[in-house]
Amino acid sequence: MSGLFDLDGEVGVVTGALGKLGPIWVETLLEAGARVLALDRPGQPASAEFKRVQARFGPERLQADCADVCSRPELEAALARCREAFGPPSVLVNNAGIDAPPAAGGKRFRLEEIPLDVNLRILEVNAAGLFLVTQVFGAAMAANRRGAIINIGSLYASVSPDARFYDHIPGDPPFIKPPAYGASKAAVVNLTKYLAAHLAPHGVRVNALSPGGVLGGQDEEFQRKFCARVPLGRMATDEDLRGPLLFLASPASAYVTGINLKVDGGFTLW
Ligand SMILES: NC(=O)c1ccc[n+]([C@@H]2O[C@H](COP(=O)([O-])OP(=O)(O)OC[C@H]3O[C@@H](n4cnc5c(N)ncnc54)[C@H](O)[C@@H]3O)[C@@H](O)[C@H]2O)c1
């Protein structure tokens, strides 16, 4: 068993690192022995959770940096700083993404009125941005002939959001999840297969990890309705995500590439 889940000497890069799930991925890689470059868009403040991880590991192991996933020059500059600080990247977690949860309080639209640019922006960041990051960092891994890339998908890559989860939330028009969100995540799963096929001859594995709903401030009625739809009967916790990430990042999954590992308590089974 020893060494199977070991990331000693590895250099991890995590995008969208300052959000809700980012610190979980960052801390998991650090705990397994990697050094990590944590990327987020310029100006994004560090969350309390990220600061806790920073204080725990210090700058020798973890550095925060910025790059917009839609900007090739910013990504190339971040890659250069990664090489300088830690060496060539060998694990990439493509986590940056945009959604529009009800708590964000964004402008609501009826289905037929959703502006084209709202849909395009979600597709741009979640799918095209992920591809761009992989072009830049994946090429560096391929040149080094080793690497593991983990693309963060979603349960909504596989199924449509159930609008009834939100029908207790007051307001007109009613809240609906943006249609481009699931479409972008389905694209992530398909891009994962494409990239896995292209990078396999260069020693780089590419897999998707698709979380279900992760517990974090959702209202009680939403939680009740959501959990009733989950075979395991609950939402995901932060702890549920760590093992699957470590599996895909480490030698434990050396012969696994192109899969979508669903970490959704069985949500998408029925
Ligand atoms: N939280 C969940 O329940 C859940 C469930 C399934 C999938 N996911 C996916 O997990 C990932 C992380 O989700 P989260 O809940 O932490 O979201 P979040 O909004 O808390 O964090 C996303 C991060 O991405 C960054 N980001 C957005 N646009 C960017 C850009 N153009 N360039 C660089 N960084 C950018 C944001 O600044 C933010 O820090 C997303 O891809 C999301 O779709 C989340």
The ligand as an SDF file (V2000), in Angstrom:
LIG
                    3D

 44 48  0  0  0  0  0  0  0  0999 V2000
  -20.1430   23.5070   -4.3670 N   0  0  0  0  0  0  0  0  0  0  0  0
  -20.8240   22.5110   -4.9230 C   0  0  0  0  0  0  0  0  0  0  0  0
  -21.8230   22.0200   -4.3630 O   0  0  0  0  0  0  0  0  0  0  0  0
  -20.3890   21.9610   -6.2570 C   0  0  0  0  0  0  0  0  0  0  0  0
  -21.0250   20.8080   -6.7410 C   0  0  0  0  0  0  0  0  0  0  0  0
  -20.6110   20.2740   -7.9440 C   0  0  0  0  0  0  0  0  0  0  0  0
  -19.5960   20.8800   -8.6550 C   0  0  0  0  0  0  0  0  0  0  0  0
  -18.9970   22.0050   -8.1730 N   0  0  0  0  0  0  0  0  0  0  0  0
  -17.9240   22.6000   -8.9720 C   0  0  0  0  0  0  0  0  0  0  0  0
  -16.7760   22.7220   -8.1520 O   0  0  0  0  0  0  0  0  0  0  0  0
  -16.0200   23.8410   -8.5620 C   0  0  0  0  0  0  0  0  0  0  0  0
  -15.7910   24.7660   -7.3660 C   0  0  0  0  0  0  0  0  0  0  0  0
  -17.0640   25.1580   -6.8830 O   0  0  0  0  0  0  0  0  0  0  0  0
  -17.2290   26.0850   -5.6010 P   0  0  0  0  0  0  0  0  0  0  0  0
  -18.4810   25.6530   -4.9320 O   0  0  0  0  0  0  0  0  0  0  0  0
  -15.9680   26.0990   -4.8420 O   0  0  0  0  0  0  0  0  0  0  0  0
  -17.4970   27.4860   -6.2990 O   0  0  0  0  0  0  0  0  0  0  0  0
  -16.9860   28.9290   -5.8340 P   0  0  0  0  0  0  0  0  0  0  0  0
  -17.7740   29.9070   -6.6260 O   0  0  0  0  0  0  0  0  0  0  0  0
  -16.9960   29.0140   -4.3590 O   0  0  0  0  0  0  0  0  0  0  0  0
  -15.4710   28.9380   -6.3380 O   0  0  0  0  0  0  0  0  0  0  0  0
  -15.1240   29.0460   -7.6970 C   0  0  0  0  0  0  0  0  0  0  0  0
  -13.8150   29.7770   -7.7940 C   0  0  0  0  0  0  0  0  0  0  0  0
  -13.4960   29.9180   -9.1890 O   0  0  0  0  0  0  0  0  0  0  0  0
  -12.9660   31.2150   -9.3730 C   0  0  0  0  0  0  0  0  0  0  0  0
  -13.1560   31.6810  -10.7480 N   0  0  0  0  0  0  0  0  0  0  0  0
  -14.3210   32.0290  -11.3490 C   0  0  0  0  0  0  0  0  0  0  0  0
  -14.0680   32.5050  -12.5810 N   0  0  0  0  0  0  0  0  0  0  0  0
  -12.7320   32.4320  -12.7620 C   0  0  0  0  0  0  0  0  0  0  0  0
  -11.8610   32.7860  -13.8210 C   0  0  0  0  0  0  0  0  0  0  0  0
  -12.3350   33.3180  -14.9630 N   0  0  0  0  0  0  0  0  0  0  0  0
  -10.5310   32.5800  -13.6640 N   0  0  0  0  0  0  0  0  0  0  0  0
  -10.0330   32.0570  -12.5120 C   0  0  0  0  0  0  0  0  0  0  0  0
  -10.8040   31.7220  -11.4580 N   0  0  0  0  0  0  0  0  0  0  0  0
  -12.1340   31.9080  -11.5870 C   0  0  0  0  0  0  0  0  0  0  0  0
  -13.7430   32.1010   -8.3900 C   0  0  0  0  0  0  0  0  0  0  0  0
  -13.0540   33.3110   -8.1280 O   0  0  0  0  0  0  0  0  0  0  0  0
  -13.8830   31.1980   -7.1810 C   0  0  0  0  0  0  0  0  0  0  0  0
  -12.8380   31.3750   -6.2540 O   0  0  0  0  0  0  0  0  0  0  0  0
  -16.7810   24.5070   -9.6930 C   0  0  0  0  0  0  0  0  0  0  0  0
  -16.2540   24.0760  -10.9360 O   0  0  0  0  0  0  0  0  0  0  0  0
  -18.1900   24.0010   -9.4870 C   0  0  0  0  0  0  0  0  0  0  0  0
  -18.9250   24.0100  -10.6690 O   0  0  0  0  0  0  0  0  0  0  0  0
  -19.3660   22.5600   -6.9920 C   0  0  0  0  0  0  0  0  0  0  0  0
  1  2  1  0
  2  3  2  0
  2  4  1  0
  4  5  1  0
  4 44  2  0
  5  6  2  0
  6  7  1  0
  7  8  2  0
  8  9  1  0
  8 44  1  0
  9 10  1  0
  9 42  1  0
 10 11  1  0
 11 12  1  0
 11 40  1  0
 12 13  1  0
 13 14  1  0
 14 15  2  0
 14 16  1  0
 14 17  1  0
 17 18  1  0
 18 19  2  0
 18 20  1  0
 18 21  1  0
 21 22  1  0
 22 23  1  0
 23 24  1  0
 23 38  1  0
 24 25  1  0
 25 26  1  0
 25 36  1  0
 26 27  1  0
 26 35  1  0
 27 28  2  0
 28 29  1  0
 29 30  1  0
 29 35  2  0
 30 31  1  0
 30 32  2  0
 32 33  1  0
 33 34  2  0
 34 35  1  0
 36 37  1  0
 36 38  1  0
 38 39  1  0
 40 41  1  0
 40 42  1  0
 42 43  1  0
M  CHG  2   8   1  16  -1
M  END
$$$$
